[in-house]
Amino acid sequence: MTKPLTPQHGPVIPKANPHFRRIDHAPYEIGFLLKAIDDDVSPHAPITDEQALEAEAIARHADNAQEVIFRGLEAIGEVLSIAALNAESTVNGSTVSAIGEIIRHLSVEAQLMRDMGGLMTDTVAAHQKRRAQ
């Protein structure tokens, strides 16, 4: 088996955003950021500079989480392919079931990351456009 490749690019980290912390715990951080940010934050309503920083942190966490999820899913697929073609040993059914559960969970998490990241990216862009006018 070959050694896993190191990601070609690191996580996205904004230059100066006090709300962007713990990049290794993106879903956890997003939950607290979403709880802290005003419910009215969206691309359609004016927001404060502080809310824009919170929205930017959410979007960056979402980007990072998606990268981790997709790299992990690709690695799981590679391992399963190798295991399936290995005639010398078998994979336990409960192991395959557990892999299916984590893939399903990660797929749902990836959808949340995509949707929240897109919403917050649009919110920050609208805020920047309003400030420029």
C-alpha positions in Angstrom: 0.0 0.0 0.0 1.3 3.4 -0.8 1.8 6.3 1.6 -1.1 8.8 1.6 -0.4 12.0 -0.2 -0.1 15.2 1.8 -2.7 17.7 0.7 -1.4 20.1 -1.9 -2.8 23.1 -0.2 -3.4 23.9 3.5 -6.6 25.2 5.1 -7.9 28.6 4.2 -7.2 31.0 7.0 -8.3 34.7 6.7 -5.6 37.2 7.6 -7.2 38.8 10.7 -10.5 37.4 11.9 -10.9 36.7 15.7 -13.9 34.5 15.0 -11.9 32.0 12.9 -10.6 29.6 15.5 -9.9 25.9 15.8 -9.7 25.0 12.1 -9.5 21.3 13.0 -13.0 21.5 14.6 -14.9 23.3 11.8 -18.4 21.8 12.3 -18.2 22.5 16.1 -17.0 26.1 15.5 -19.7 26.7 12.8 -22.4 25.6 15.3 -21.3 28.2 17.8 -20.8 30.9 15.2 -24.3 30.3 13.8 -25.7 30.5 17.3 -23.8 33.8 18.0 -24.6 35.5 14.7 -27.9 37.3 14.3 -30.7 35.4 12.8 -31.3 38.1 10.2 -27.8 37.8 8.7 -28.2 37.1 5.0 -27.1 38.6 1.7 -30.4 40.5 1.6 -30.0 42.6 4.8 -27.3 45.0 5.9 -25.0 43.6 8.5 -22.3 45.0 10.8 -18.6 44.7 10.2 -18.5 42.3 13.2 -21.2 40.1 11.6 -19.3 40.1 8.4 -16.3 38.7 10.2 -18.5 36.0 11.8 -20.0 35.1 8.4 -16.5 35.0 6.8 -15.3 32.6 9.6 -18.3 30.4 8.9 -17.6 30.3 5.2 -13.9 29.5 5.7 -14.7 26.7 8.2 -17.2 25.3 5.7 -14.5 25.3 3.0 -12.0 23.6 5.2 -14.5 21.0 6.4 -15.5 20.1 2.9 -11.8 19.6 2.0 -11.3 17.2 4.9 -14.6 15.3 4.2 -13.8 14.8 0.5 -10.2 13.8 1.1 -11.4 11.3 3.8 -14.1 9.9 1.5 -11.6 9.4 -1.3 -9.2 7.6 1.1 -12.0 5.3 2.4 -12.9 4.5 -1.2 -9.3 3.6 -2.0 -9.1 1.4 1.0 -12.4 -0.4 0.2 -11.3 -0.9 -3.3 -8.0 -2.5 -2.2 -9.9 -4.6 0.4 -12.4 -5.8 -2.1 -9.8 -7.1 -4.5 -7.7 -8.8 -1.8 -8.3 -12.5 -2.0 -6.3 -13.3 1.1 -8.6 -11.7 3.6 -12.2 -10.6 4.1 -13.7 -7.5 5.6 -16.2 -8.0 8.5 -19.8 -7.0 7.7 -20.0 -4.7 10.8 -16.9 -2.9 9.5 -18.5 -2.3 6.1 -21.7 -1.2 7.9 -19.8 1.3 10.0 -18.0 2.7 7.0 -21.4 3.1 5.3 -22.7 5.0 8.3 -19.8 7.4 8.4 -20.0 8.0 4.7 -23.7 8.8 5.0 -23.0 11.2 8.0 -20.1 12.9 6.2 -22.3 13.4 3.1 -24.9 15.2 5.1 -22.3 17.2 6.9 -20.7 18.1 3.5 -24.1 19.4 2.3 -24.5 21.6 5.4 -20.9 22.9 4.9 -21.7 23.7 1.2 -25.0 25.4 2.0 -23.8 27.4 5.0 -20.5 28.3 3.4 -22.3 29.6 0.2 -24.8 31.6 2.3 -22.1 33.3 4.3 -19.9 33.9 1.3 -22.8 35.7 -0.4 -23.5 37.6 2.8 -19.9 38.9 3.1 -19.9 39.8 -0.6 -23.2 41.8 -0.3 -21.8 43.5 2.8 -18.6 44.5 1.0 -20.6 45.8 -1.9 -22.8 47.9 0.4 -19.7 49.3 2.1 -18.1 50.2 -1.3 -21.2 52.3 -2.3 
